[in-house]
Amino acid sequence: MVGVAQGNGRFLAVEGDRTWTSDDNGATWTERGEVPNIDNLRIVAFSAYGGGRFYTAGDAGQIFVSADGGDSWQAPSTVSGG
């Protein structure tokens, strides 16, 4: 894993174009799938703003945000306010 962030009781890890989550402090991990249109994820972060969101970025500067704990990802301009 190249990046791990924690927020709202969930850990989210990224590597390549894949994401994994853990809801038990890292004891077990569930693969959530890929972030669209990103070849190589480099970082993940959590912001408590708007109820909590995870952000991830790739090599070419693409940024995606998840408002549902990493289950789905969208470009930042398509995420509704919270």
HELIX and SHEET records of a PDB file:
HELIX    1   1 TYR A   49  GLY A   51  5                                   3    
HELIX    2   2 PRO A   76  THR A   78  5                                   3    
SHEET    1   A 4 GLY A   3  GLY A   7  0                                        
SHEET    2   A 4 ARG A  10  GLU A  15 -1                                        
SHEET    3   A 4 ARG A  18  SER A  22 -1                                        
SHEET    4   A 4 THR A  30  GLU A  34 -1                                        
SHEET    1   B 3 LEU A  41  SER A  47  0                                        
SHEET    2   B 3 ARG A  53  GLY A  58 -1                                        
SHEET    3   B 3 ILE A  63  SER A  66 -1                                        
END                                                                             
